[in-house]
């Protein structure tokens, strides 16, 4: 998940600079064309990506690398269309 979906799109952005708008755009792109041959990403894979990203951001908060207010995750149900 991390190497294939998350890091290619968000890996160059310092964690403190990731915004909720960037996360929402990332998830929208995954939903629309993140699957094989630019097809929609399967829901289970999408949920796994969201969980991995959420765990990483929560870990950064616990290690004081990211303020809790900066850790706004767009819920999967909000993005799924």
PAKOLLUM-657284 format. One line per 8 residues: number of its first residue (from 0); for each residue x, y, z of N, C-alpha, C. Coordinates in steps of 0.001 Angstrom, whole numbers. Atoms other than C-alpha are relative to their C-alpha. Layout:
NUM = X,Y,Z,X,Y,Z,X,Y,Z; ...
***
This chain:
0 = 826,-1193,0,0,0,0,870,1256,0; -814,-1195,-177,2581,2476,1127,849,283,-1237; -913,-205,1129,5089,1962,-1683,-721,159,-1335; 667,-6,1300,2590,1450,-4493,-995,1148,-168; 1061,-999,127,-182,3955,-3725,317,1336,689; -106,-1213,-814,739,6444,-998,1269,806,-284; -1255,-739,171,4414,7353,-1347,191,627,-1378; -173,-663,1303,4365,7985,-5113,-748,1338,-105
8 = 805,-1231,93,1708,10690,-4606,278,986,1122; -142,-889,-1160,2430,12065,-1120,1394,-18,616; -1301,212,-628,5977,10948,-347,950,1183,-10; -896,-1157,83,7684,14186,-1390,-467,1184,844; 548,-1099,-805,5499,16360,853,346,-242,1464; -258,167,-1437,6786,16908,4411,-1326,-214,746; 1241,385,-669,4219,15381,6757,-711,1193,640; 599,-1179,-639,3679,18707,8526,-712,902,-995
16 = 573,-860,1026,2663,20272,5219,-1173,-630,-751; 1119,653,675,57,17734,4099,-1307,599,494; 1273,-631,-357,-3341,19403,4013,-1168,-958,-239; 1189,815,227,-6818,17948,4142,-422,60,-1469; 324,-101,1433,-7346,19246,576,874,-949,-822; -883,920,710,-4307,17271,-609,-436,-1447,230; 464,1353,-302,-5579,14149,1158,-1284,-320,-752; 1257,223,714,-9015,14559,-347,269,-223,-1486
24 = -362,176,1404,-7495,14956,-3822,663,-1348,-247; -656,1302,93,-5317,11902,-3253,-1030,-1123,-10; 1015,1049,-75,-8307,9789,-2250,-943,30,-1203; 860,-85,1190,-10467,11085,-5106,690,-634,-1216; -746,574,1111,-7740,10147,-7578,56,-1525,122; -11,1445,-207,-7460,6670,-6034,-1326,-617,-419; 1326,533,290,-11200,6137,-6315,-244,-35,-1505; 308,-100,1426,-11408,7265,-9934,924,-818,-887
32 = -931,616,951,-8248,5850,-11469,1209,-651,660; -1141,578,-709,-6028,4208,-8861,201,-1485,-220; -95,1443,230,-6661,638,-10017,796,-336,-1244; -715,465,1193,-5176,-1421,-12790,-540,684,-1245; 333,-658,1275,-5134,286,-16182,-857,1245,208; 704,-1246,-343,-6419,3508,-14554,-1490,-191,247; 1384,259,-386,-9692,1858,-13570,-203,389,1453; 249,-308,-1401,-11384,2664,-10263,662,-1036,915
40 = -642,875,-977,-9575,1215,-7263,-1065,-797,731; 972,787,-761,-11411,-1681,-5593,-179,567,1411; 329,-602,-1293,-13138,-592,-2385,889,-524,1130; -836,566,-1062,-11133,-2972,-172,1412,567,-11; -1337,-580,130,-7824,-1657,-1505,-13,1463,421; 165,-1407,-394,-9045,1905,-1081,-36,126,1520; 110,-42,-1464,-9990,1227,2556,1345,-319,650; -1319,339,-543,-6589,-376,3175,956,1186,-98
48 = -841,-1198,156,-4820,2716,1797,-366,1054,1040; 450,-985,-980,-6929,4968,3996,448,-392,1401; -420,459,-1324,-6131,2834,7047,1492,167,213; -1452,-143,-108,-2381,2799,6363,376,1473,172; -291,-1426,-97,-2314,6554,5847,-428,550,1353; 492,-436,-1299,-4398,7137,8964,940,-452,1125; -928,498,-1027,-2086,4937,11052,1295,793,-7; -1238,-776,95,946,6819,9761,-146,1398,569
56 = 227,-1343,-526,-534,10212,10547,-216,-40,1515; 198,136,-1442,-1667,9047,13990,1321,-262,716; -1325,254,-577,1847,7741,14666,803,1300,65; -706,-1291,4,3297,11128,13657,-520,901,1110; 575,-791,-1096,911,12808,16107,535,-509,1332; -460,568,-1274,1935,10416,18898,1467,301,265; -1425,-318,-130,5614,11204,18239,277,1505,-63; -95,-1462,4,4930,14960,18230,626,557,-1276
64 = -486,-476,1297,5912,15258,14562,-1096,744,-752; 1155,-609,641,2433,16456,13637,-1004,340,1081; 1017,-391,-956,-106,18410,15636,-1310,-692,-294; 1279,693,183,-3461,16744,16189,-921,777,-926; 873,-800,854,-5183,19642,14442,361,-149,-1474; -419,190,1382,-3173,18908,11288,-368,-1362,-552; 269,1386,378,-4322,15312,11212,-1475,-200,-285; 1402,128,377,-7682,15644,9517,-72,-955,-1178
72 = 136,994,1056,-8502,12547,7506,-1420,57,-547; 1304,30,644,-11329,12634,5032,-496,-1440,68; 496,1375,-173,-13524,9629,5751,-241,-656,-1355; 179,760,1233,-13804,6906,3158,-1397,196,-576; 1367,-150,497,-17567,7347,2933,-219,1354,-654; 132,-1316,596,-17133,11019,2038,512,10,-1432; -647,-24,1305,-14900,10311,-953,-624,-990,-963; 500,1068,860,-16422,7121,-2305,-1195,482,-813
80 = 1128,-413,846,-18660,7951,-5277,-361,-1078,-989
***
